[in-house]
C-alpha cells in the first residue's frame, strides 16, 4: 500500500469516528435538569432518586415503595410518593 492510500484511509476513518462521536452525543446527550428543590422537599421522585433517598439499591427501593403503596404512574413514567414512603418507614420503625 502506498503512503497516500494510507493517508486517505486514515482520514476517512477519522471522519467516520468524528461523525459517530457526534451522533452518539446527539442521541444520548440529554440535558441535565437543575432543580431548585432539594430531594427531601419533593413530593414525587423517580426510582433513581428514591434509591438515593433511602440509601439502598434498586430492588430494595422498589420493594419499600410497593409495600408503602406509594407507586404513581403517569403515562409510561413511574414516580414514588415520598410522603407515603416516609409514613410507611415511620410505622415499621421500632
Rosetta constraint file for C-alpha pairs under 8 A:
AtomPair CA 1 CA 5 HARMONIC 6.64 0.50
AtomPair CA 1 CA 6 HARMONIC 7.04 0.50
AtomPair CA 2 CA 6 HARMONIC 6.53 0.50
AtomPair CA 3 CA 7 HARMONIC 6.22 0.50
AtomPair CA 4 CA 8 HARMONIC 6.24 0.50
AtomPair CA 5 CA 9 HARMONIC 6.11 0.50
AtomPair CA 6 CA 10 HARMONIC 6.02 0.50
AtomPair CA 7 CA 11 HARMONIC 6.08 0.50
AtomPair CA 8 CA 12 HARMONIC 6.23 0.50
AtomPair CA 9 CA 13 HARMONIC 6.19 0.50
AtomPair CA 10 CA 14 HARMONIC 6.08 0.50
AtomPair CA 11 CA 15 HARMONIC 6.15 0.50
AtomPair CA 12 CA 16 HARMONIC 6.09 0.50
AtomPair CA 13 CA 17 HARMONIC 6.05 0.50
AtomPair CA 14 CA 18 HARMONIC 6.10 0.50
AtomPair CA 15 CA 19 HARMONIC 6.12 0.50
AtomPair CA 16 CA 20 HARMONIC 6.06 0.50
AtomPair CA 17 CA 21 HARMONIC 6.04 0.50
AtomPair CA 18 CA 22 HARMONIC 6.20 0.50
AtomPair CA 19 CA 23 HARMONIC 6.16 0.50
AtomPair CA 20 CA 24 HARMONIC 6.05 0.50
AtomPair CA 21 CA 25 HARMONIC 6.30 0.50
AtomPair CA 22 CA 26 HARMONIC 6.03 0.50
AtomPair CA 23 CA 27 HARMONIC 6.03 0.50
AtomPair CA 24 CA 28 HARMONIC 5.94 0.50
AtomPair CA 24 CA 29 HARMONIC 7.55 0.50
AtomPair CA 25 CA 29 HARMONIC 4.78 0.50
AtomPair CA 37 CA 41 HARMONIC 6.29 0.50
AtomPair CA 37 CA 42 HARMONIC 6.65 0.50
AtomPair CA 38 CA 42 HARMONIC 6.70 0.50
AtomPair CA 39 CA 49 HARMONIC 7.54 0.50
AtomPair CA 39 CA 53 HARMONIC 7.26 0.50
AtomPair CA 40 CA 53 HARMONIC 7.67 0.50
AtomPair CA 42 CA 82 HARMONIC 7.21 0.50
AtomPair CA 43 CA 81 HARMONIC 6.05 0.50
AtomPair CA 43 CA 82 HARMONIC 5.61 0.50
AtomPair CA 43 CA 83 HARMONIC 6.86 0.50
AtomPair CA 44 CA 79 HARMONIC 5.88 0.50
AtomPair CA 44 CA 80 HARMONIC 5.26 0.50
AtomPair CA 44 CA 81 HARMONIC 4.82 0.50
AtomPair CA 44 CA 82 HARMONIC 5.79 0.50
AtomPair CA 45 CA 49 HARMONIC 5.76 0.50
AtomPair CA 45 CA 50 HARMONIC 6.11 0.50
AtomPair CA 45 CA 79 HARMONIC 5.38 0.50
AtomPair CA 45 CA 80 HARMONIC 5.27 0.50
AtomPair CA 45 CA 81 HARMONIC 6.89 0.50
AtomPair CA 45 CA 82 HARMONIC 6.97 0.50
AtomPair CA 46 CA 50 HARMONIC 6.15 0.50
AtomPair CA 46 CA 78 HARMONIC 6.41 0.50
AtomPair CA 46 CA 79 HARMONIC 4.67 0.50
AtomPair CA 46 CA 80 HARMONIC 6.16 0.50
AtomPair CA 47 CA 51 HARMONIC 6.16 0.50
AtomPair CA 47 CA 58 HARMONIC 7.38 0.50
AtomPair CA 47 CA 61 HARMONIC 7.51 0.50
AtomPair CA 47 CA 62 HARMONIC 7.51 0.50
AtomPair CA 47 CA 78 HARMONIC 7.46 0.50
AtomPair CA 47 CA 79 HARMONIC 6.77 0.50
AtomPair CA 47 CA 80 HARMONIC 7.20 0.50
AtomPair CA 48 CA 52 HARMONIC 6.42 0.50
AtomPair CA 48 CA 58 HARMONIC 7.66 0.50
AtomPair CA 49 CA 53 HARMONIC 5.95 0.50
AtomPair CA 50 CA 54 HARMONIC 6.03 0.50
AtomPair CA 50 CA 61 HARMONIC 6.45 0.50
AtomPair CA 50 CA 80 HARMONIC 7.28 0.50
AtomPair CA 51 CA 55 HARMONIC 5.60 0.50
AtomPair CA 51 CA 56 HARMONIC 5.34 0.50
AtomPair CA 51 CA 57 HARMONIC 5.86 0.50
AtomPair CA 51 CA 58 HARMONIC 6.04 0.50
AtomPair CA 51 CA 61 HARMONIC 5.52 0.50
AtomPair CA 52 CA 56 HARMONIC 6.88 0.50
AtomPair CA 54 CA 61 HARMONIC 6.87 0.50
AtomPair CA 56 CA 60 HARMONIC 6.34 0.50
AtomPair CA 56 CA 61 HARMONIC 6.31 0.50
AtomPair CA 57 CA 61 HARMONIC 6.12 0.50
AtomPair CA 58 CA 62 HARMONIC 6.05 0.50
AtomPair CA 59 CA 63 HARMONIC 6.23 0.50
AtomPair CA 60 CA 64 HARMONIC 6.15 0.50
AtomPair CA 61 CA 65 HARMONIC 6.06 0.50
AtomPair CA 62 CA 66 HARMONIC 6.09 0.50
AtomPair CA 63 CA 67 HARMONIC 6.11 0.50
AtomPair CA 64 CA 68 HARMONIC 6.11 0.50
AtomPair CA 64 CA 85 HARMONIC 7.38 0.50
AtomPair CA 65 CA 69 HARMONIC 6.34 0.50
AtomPair CA 65 CA 70 HARMONIC 5.40 0.50
AtomPair CA 65 CA 71 HARMONIC 6.44 0.50
AtomPair CA 65 CA 80 HARMONIC 6.71 0.50
AtomPair CA 65 CA 85 HARMONIC 6.31 0.50
AtomPair CA 66 CA 70 HARMONIC 6.16 0.50
AtomPair CA 66 CA 71 HARMONIC 6.30 0.50
AtomPair CA 67 CA 88 HARMONIC 8.00 0.50
AtomPair CA 68 CA 84 HARMONIC 6.14 0.50
AtomPair CA 68 CA 85 HARMONIC 5.51 0.50
AtomPair CA 68 CA 88 HARMONIC 5.42 0.50
AtomPair CA 69 CA 84 HARMONIC 7.26 0.50
AtomPair CA 69 CA 85 HARMONIC 7.99 0.50
AtomPair CA 70 CA 80 HARMONIC 5.32 0.50
AtomPair CA 70 CA 81 HARMONIC 4.84 0.50
AtomPair CA 70 CA 82 HARMONIC 7.37 0.50
AtomPair CA 70 CA 84 HARMONIC 5.65 0.50
AtomPair CA 70 CA 85 HARMONIC 6.28 0.50
AtomPair CA 71 CA 78 HARMONIC 7.07 0.50
AtomPair CA 71 CA 79 HARMONIC 6.13 0.50
AtomPair CA 71 CA 80 HARMONIC 4.98 0.50
AtomPair CA 71 CA 81 HARMONIC 6.55 0.50
AtomPair CA 72 CA 78 HARMONIC 5.97 0.50
AtomPair CA 72 CA 79 HARMONIC 5.01 0.50
AtomPair CA 72 CA 80 HARMONIC 5.72 0.50
AtomPair CA 72 CA 81 HARMONIC 6.85 0.50
AtomPair CA 73 CA 77 HARMONIC 5.77 0.50
AtomPair CA 73 CA 78 HARMONIC 4.75 0.50
AtomPair CA 73 CA 79 HARMONIC 6.16 0.50
AtomPair CA 74 CA 78 HARMONIC 6.51 0.50
AtomPair CA 74 CA 79 HARMONIC 7.79 0.50
AtomPair CA 80 CA 85 HARMONIC 7.96 0.50
AtomPair CA 81 CA 85 HARMONIC 6.50 0.50
AtomPair CA 82 CA 86 HARMONIC 6.13 0.50
AtomPair CA 83 CA 87 HARMONIC 6.20 0.50
AtomPair CA 84 CA 88 HARMONIC 6.07 0.50
AtomPair CA 85 CA 89 HARMONIC 6.17 0.50
AtomPair CA 86 CA 90 HARMONIC 6.12 0.50
AtomPair CA 87 CA 91 HARMONIC 6.16 0.50
AtomPair CA 88 CA 92 HARMONIC 6.31 0.50
AtomPair CA 89 CA 93 HARMONIC 5.98 0.50
